[in-house]
Amino acid sequence: MLAEKTSVFKSKGEVRRLIKDNGLSLNMEKFTDPDEPITAKHLIKEKYLVFRQGKKKYSIIITE
């Protein structure tokens, strides 16, 4: 979903690699399961998702 619906990630493979290498955080918590769906429980204030790739690259996704 992340690679298909947003321009934050280049491909599904990039997302899987980041998760496998422990390089992806969702809302400041490590995201470790590539098959776990992102649901409403992950949203901050029912609207935002904050991703961190590696140590320095942050992305905020605003949902509708």
C-alpha positions as CSV (number, residue, x, y, z in Angstrom):
1,M,0.0,0.0,0.0
2,L,2.8,2.4,0.9
3,A,4.5,2.2,-2.5
4,E,1.2,2.1,-4.5
5,K,-0.8,4.9,-2.9
6,T,2.0,7.4,-2.0
7,S,5.1,8.8,-3.6
8,V,7.1,8.4,-0.4
9,F,8.6,5.0,-1.4
10,K,9.8,4.1,-4.9
11,S,8.7,0.5,-4.9
12,K,7.3,-2.3,-2.8
13,G,10.7,-3.9,-2.9
14,E,12.2,-0.8,-1.2
15,V,9.6,-1.0,1.6
16,R,10.2,-4.7,2.1
17,R,14.0,-4.1,2.3
18,L,13.6,-1.3,4.8
19,I,11.4,-3.4,7.0
20,K,13.7,-6.5,6.7
21,D,16.8,-4.3,7.6
22,N,15.0,-2.7,10.6
23,G,15.2,0.7,8.8
24,L,11.5,1.7,8.8
25,S,9.7,3.2,11.7
26,L,6.0,4.1,11.9
27,N,5.1,6.8,14.4
28,M,8.5,6.3,16.1
29,E,8.1,2.6,16.6
30,K,10.0,0.0,14.5
31,F,7.8,-1.5,11.8
32,T,8.9,-5.1,11.6
33,D,6.1,-7.1,9.8
34,P,5.7,-6.4,6.0
35,D,2.4,-8.2,6.0
36,E,0.8,-6.1,8.8
37,P,-1.8,-3.8,7.4
38,I,-1.8,-0.1,8.4
39,T,-5.1,0.5,10.1
40,A,-6.8,3.3,11.9
41,K,-5.0,2.3,15.1
42,H,-1.8,3.6,13.5
43,L,-3.1,7.1,12.8
44,I,-2.1,10.0,14.9
45,K,-5.1,12.3,15.7
46,E,-7.1,10.1,13.3
47,K,-5.3,11.7,10.3
48,Y,-1.5,11.4,10.2
49,L,1.2,8.7,9.7
50,V,4.8,9.5,10.4
51,F,7.5,7.3,8.7
52,R,11.2,7.4,9.4
53,Q,13.5,5.8,6.9
54,G,16.9,5.1,8.3
55,K,18.2,7.8,10.7
56,K,17.4,11.1,9.0
57,K,14.6,10.8,6.4
58,Y,11.1,11.6,7.7
59,S,7.8,11.6,5.9
60,I,4.3,12.6,7.0
61,I,1.3,11.1,5.2
62,I,-2.0,12.9,5.7
63,T,-5.0,10.6,5.2
64,E,-8.4,11.6,4.0
